Amino acid sequence: MASGSTVVVIGVGARTPLGFSVAASAAAVRAGISAIQDHPYMVDRFGALMRIAPDPGIDGSVLGPERAVQIAVAPALDALAPMLGVGPTAPVSLIVSTGEPRPGQEGEFSASVYAQLRTRLSNDLVLEGGGVNAGGHAGGLLAIHHACKLLKEGKAKFCLAGGIDTYLEPETLEWLDENGQLHSEGNVYGFCPGEAAGFCLMTRLETARNLGITPLLQVVGTSLAKEEHRIKTRTVCLGEGLSAAFQLLFENAPPDSVDRIICDMNGERYRGNEYGFAVLRNPGRFKDAADFETPADCWGDVGAASGPLYVGLVTEAEARGYRKGPLTLIWASSENGARAAALLGGFTERR
């Protein structure tokens, strides 16, 4: 039963290699369309052109923080649209995650992206508080988790939580290739690097009702955990971090079984293995744990943007009537060991 303190999603925005809106990207993923293509000139260690999923609207010569900001501005404004149309409101806290520090994306990258994005958005609304982290794959879900915390504690009235990532810096691609992480005919357990941005505008249910804004989804719960046996280390991962994230999430969740699962599995065996262990440690919580969705097959690995983009996929399914059921699990795993998950509920069922 939803109450006034319930956190809801009231706006979403997405820009992916498949489309410049949530609707276009979700339709393409649902249809199984792939944006993965050959890099125009970069060759991997097997002598083949690298397989990537680029944003078709941004010139390849645009790199660094500017590229990330160009990807992020439009979906951020799309997510803010419901609020911009209701007149003067309270300030918005902007919480953003980028990819983890890596070759081609080091130093002040995250801070620069955040500062530039904040400047662009300040033309349309008042921003107050928030912050940025270089959280990697789980980063967008970390942003959503912290946004929920601020809203529940009354420290913010609106939060714009987002993830922005691009793997297409030449140094980054070379580093991935050296680590054996690029997918190719010679390395079937690698991934195809992509780039994207996703955003969610969140508030409490009572605030949405007071402003006459119809919520899109309810955030039933969020959770964070840490995996000690990380990818690319000489350890054996038994999925303890992801298992803990699921257990924390389900502790305070309704007893319903999860109807839909969307995750950041990208072809790397490590991610599939940890999910298998996490499912075994959380029996009875899934209608079909083997029926999970991996959008990276379509738009490439989009790192920190993953979580907020998954929220967009769920809002589209709700709006267009093709959902599998009212309860969706989304999760993501960062190379730094961070694990994050969220349960999203169809709003009408949980009033």
C-alpha positions in Angstrom: 0.0 0.0 0.0 1.6 3.2 -1.1 1.8 6.1 1.3 2.7 9.8 1.1 6.3 8.9 1.9 6.5 6.5 -1.0 9.2 7.4 -3.6 7.9 7.6 -7.1 9.4 8.2 -10.6 7.7 11.0 -12.4 10.0 11.6 -15.4 12.5 9.6 -17.4 15.0 10.4 -20.2 17.3 8.3 -22.3 19.8 8.7 -25.1 21.3 5.5 -26.4 22.9 4.2 -29.6 19.5 2.9 -30.5 17.6 6.2 -30.1 17.4 9.7 -28.6 14.4 9.0 -26.3 13.1 6.5 -23.9 10.4 5.4 -26.3 12.7 4.9 -29.3 15.4 3.1 -27.2 12.8 0.8 -25.5 11.1 -0.1 -28.8 14.4 -1.0 -30.4 15.5 -3.2 -27.4 12.1 -4.9 -27.4 12.4 -5.6 -31.1 16.0 -7.0 -30.6 17.6 -4.4 -32.8 21.3 -4.0 -32.4 23.4 -0.8 -32.7 26.7 -2.7 -32.6 29.0 -2.1 -35.5 32.6 -2.0 -36.6 34.8 0.8 -35.4 35.8 2.9 -38.4 39.5 2.4 -37.9 40.6 0.9 -34.5 41.8 -2.7 -34.7 41.8 -5.2 -31.8 44.6 -7.7 -30.9 43.2 -10.3 -33.3 43.5 -7.9 -36.2 39.8 -7.2 -36.6 38.0 -3.9 -36.3 36.7 -3.4 -32.8 33.0 -3.9 -32.3 31.4 -0.8 -30.7 28.0 0.8 -30.2 28.4 4.6 -30.8 26.0 7.4 -30.4 25.1 8.2 -34.1 24.5 11.9 -33.4 27.9 12.9 -32.1 31.0 13.3 -34.2 33.8 10.8 -33.4 36.2 13.7 -33.0 34.3 14.9 -29.9 35.9 13.2 -26.9 36.4 13.6 -23.1 33.9 15.3 -20.8 32.3 17.3 -23.6 31.2 14.1 -25.3 29.6 12.8 -22.2 27.8 16.1 -21.6 26.5 16.1 -25.2 25.0 12.7 -24.6 23.5 13.7 -21.2 21.8 17.1 -21.7 18.8 16.1 -23.7 17.7 13.1 -21.7 18.2 15.1 -18.5 15.8 17.7 -19.8 13.4 15.0 -21.0 13.3 13.6 -17.4 12.7 17.1 -16.0 9.8 17.8 -18.4 6.9 16.9 -16.0 8.2 19.4 -13.4 9.1 22.2 -15.9 5.4 22.2 -16.9 3.8 22.9 -13.5 5.2 26.3 -12.7 7.6 27.3 -9.9 8.6 24.4 -7.7 11.3 23.5 -5.2 15.0 23.1 -6.2 16.2 19.8 -7.7 19.1 17.8 -6.3 21.2 16.5 -9.2 22.9 13.1 -8.5 25.0 11.7 -11.3 27.4 8.8 -11.8 29.9 8.3 -14.5 32.2 5.3 -15.4 35.0 4.2 -13.1 38.4 5.9 -13.4 40.2 4.2 -16.3 42.6 5.1 -19.2 41.0 7.8 -21.2 38.7 8.8 -18.3 40.9 9.8 -15.4 41.5 12.7 -13.0 38.8 15.3 -13.0 36.6 13.6 -15.6 33.6 13.0 -13.4 33.8 16.4 -11.8 34.1 18.1 -15.1 31.1 16.3 -16.6 29.0 17.1 -13.5 30.0 20.8 -13.5 29.2 21.2 -17.2 25.9 19.4 -17.0 24.9 21.4 -13.9 25.7 24.6 -15.8 23.6 23.6 -18.8 20.6 22.5 -16.7 20.7 25.6 -14.5 19.3 27.6 -17.4 16.0 25.7 -16.9 15.6 25.2 -13.2 17.2 25.7 -9.8 19.7 23.1 -8.7 20.6 22.6 -5.1 22.7 19.9 -3.6 23.4 16.5 -5.1 26.8 15.3 -6.3 28.7 13.0 -8.6 30.5 9.7 -8.3 32.6 7.6 -10.7 30.6 4.5 -9.8 30.8 2.4 -13.0 28.1 -0.1 -13.9 26.3 0.1 -10.6 26.7 3.9 -10.6 23.3 4.9 -12.0 21.6 2.7 -9.4 23.8 4.2 -6.7 22.5 7.6 -7.8 18.9 6.3 -7.5 19.6 4.8 -4.1 21.0 8.0 -2.7 18.1 10.0 -4.3 15.6 7.8 -2.5 17.5 8.3 0.8 17.4 12.1 0.4 13.7 12.1 -0.4 12.7 9.8 2.4 14.7 11.9 4.9 13.1 15.1 3.7 16.5 16.5 2.6 15.2 17.1 -0.9 11.9 17.5 -2.6 12.9 16.5 -6.1 15.9 14.5 -7.2 17.2 14.0 -10.7 19.3 10.8 -10.6 21.3 9.7 -13.7 24.1 7.8 -15.2 26.4 8.9 -18.0 29.1 6.7 -19.7 31.1 6.4 -22.8 33.7 3.8 -23.6 34.7 5.2 -26.9 37.9 7.1 -25.9 40.7 5.5 -28.0 42.8 4.9 -24.8 39.8 3.2 -23.1 39.3 0.9 -26.1 43.0 -0.1 -26.2 42.9 -0.7 -22.4 39.8 -3.0 -22.8 41.5 -4.9 -25.6 44.7 -5.4 -23.5 42.5 -6.8 -20.7 40.8 -9.2 -23.0 37.4 -7.6 -22.5 36.5 -6.7 -26.0 34.1 -9.0 -27.7 35.3 -10.5 -31.1 35.4 -13.8 -32.9 38.6 -14.4 -31.1 37.1 -13.5 -27.7 33.5 -14.5 -27.4 33.4 -13.7 -23.6 34.1 -10.0 -24.1 31.7 -7.1 -24.5 30.9 -4.4 -27.0 31.6 -0.9 -25.6 28.8 1.6 -26.0 27.8 5.0 -24.6 24.6 6.4 -23.3 22.8 8.5 -20.6 19.7 7.8 -18.6 17.9 10.0 -16.0 15.0 9.6 -13.5 13.2 12.4 -11.9 12.0 11.3 -8.5 9.9 12.7 -5.7 7.6 11.5 -2.9 4.1 10.4 -3.8 2.5 13.2 -1.7 4.5 15.9 -3.6 3.5 14.4 -7.0 -0.2 14.4 -5.9 0.0 18.0 -4.7 1.3 19.1 -8.1 -1.1 17.0 -10.1 1.7 14.9 -11.6 0.9 11.3 -12.4 3.7 8.9 -11.2 5.1 6.5 -13.7 6.5 3.9 -11.2 7.0 3.3 -7.5 10.5 2.6 -6.2 9.6 -0.3 -4.0 13.2 -0.6 -2.7 16.9 -0.2 -3.4 20.0 -1.8 -2.0 23.8 -1.7 -2.1 26.4 -4.3 -1.3 30.1 -5.0 -1.9 31.8 -7.9 -3.6 35.3 -8.6 -2.3 36.2 -11.1 -5.1 36.2 -8.7 -8.0 36.5 -9.3 -11.7 40.0 -9.2 -13.1 41.5 -10.4 -9.8 43.0 -13.8 -8.9 40.0 -14.8 -6.8 37.0 -17.0 -7.1 33.7 -15.2 -7.2 30.7 -16.9 -5.5 28.4 -14.0 -6.0 28.4 -13.0 -2.3 28.1 -9.3 -3.0 25.1 -9.6 -5.4 23.5 -12.1 -3.1 23.7 -9.6 -0.3 22.2 -6.9 -2.4 19.3 -9.1 -3.3 18.8 -10.2 0.3 18.8 -6.6 1.6 16.3 -5.7 -1.2 13.9 -8.5 -0.5 13.9 -8.1 3.3 11.5 -5.1 3.1 9.8 -6.0 -0.1 6.3 -7.4 -0.6 6.1 -11.2 -0.8 5.4 -11.1 -4.5 7.7 -13.0 -6.8 9.7 -10.8 -9.3 8.0 -10.8 -12.7 10.8 -9.2 -14.7 14.6 -9.0 -14.4 16.8 -6.6 -16.3 20.5 -6.6 -15.7 23.9 -5.5 -17.0 25.2 -8.9 -18.1 27.3 -8.2 -21.1 28.9 -11.4 -22.3 31.6 -11.7 -19.6 31.4 -15.0 -17.8 32.0 -13.4 -14.4 28.7 -11.6 -14.4 26.7 -14.7 -15.4 28.4 -16.7 -12.7 27.7 -14.3 -9.9 24.0 -14.0 -10.9 23.7 -17.7 -10.8 25.0 -17.9 -7.2 22.8 -14.9 -6.2 19.7 -16.6 -7.4 20.5 -19.8 -5.5 20.9 -17.8 -2.3 17.5 -16.1 -2.8 15.1 -19.0 -3.6 11.4 -18.4 -4.2 11.8 -14.7 -5.1 11.6 -15.1 -8.9 8.8 -16.3 -11.2 11.5 -17.4 -13.6 15.1 -16.5 -12.7 16.3 -17.7 -16.1 14.1 -15.2 -17.9 16.4 -12.2 -17.6 16.9 -9.4 -20.1 20.3 -8.0 -21.2 20.0 -4.8 -23.1 23.7 -4.7 -23.7 23.1 -7.1 -26.5 21.4 -4.3 -28.3 22.8 -1.0 -27.2 26.3 -2.3 -26.1 27.7 -2.0 -22.6 26.7 1.4 -21.3 28.3 1.2 -17.9 27.0 3.8 -15.4 24.0 4.6 -17.5 22.6 1.1 -17.2 20.3 1.4 -14.1 18.4 4.6 -15.1 18.0 3.3 -18.6 16.4 0.1 -17.2 14.0 2.3 -15.3 13.0 3.8 -18.7 12.4 0.4 -20.1 10.1 -0.4 -17.3 8.1 2.8 -17.6 7.6 2.1 -21.3 6.3 -1.4 -20.6 3.9 0.0 -18.0 2.7 2.8 -20.3 2.2 0.6 -23.3 0.7 -2.4 -21.6 3.3 -5.1 -22.4 4.8 -5.6 -18.9 5.2 -9.1 -17.5 3.8 -8.2 -14.1 3.9 -5.4 -11.5 7.3 -6.2 -9.9 10.6 -5.7 -11.7 14.1 -6.3 -10.4 17.0 -4.3 -12.0 20.6 -4.8 -11.0 24.2 -3.9 -12.0 27.8 -4.8 -10.9 30.8 -2.5 -11.0 34.4 -3.6 -11.4 35.2 -1.9 -8.2 33.0 -4.3 -6.3 29.9 -2.2 -5.9 26.6 -4.1 -6.3 23.3 -2.3 -6.6 19.8 -3.4 -7.1 16.3 -1.9 -7.1 12.7 -3.2 -7.2 10.2 -1.2 -9.3 6.5 -1.5 -8.9 3.6 -0.7 -11.3 2.2 2.3 -9.6 -1.6 1.6 -9.9 -1.2 -1.7 -8.1 0.5 -0.2 -5.0 -1.6 2.7 -4.2 
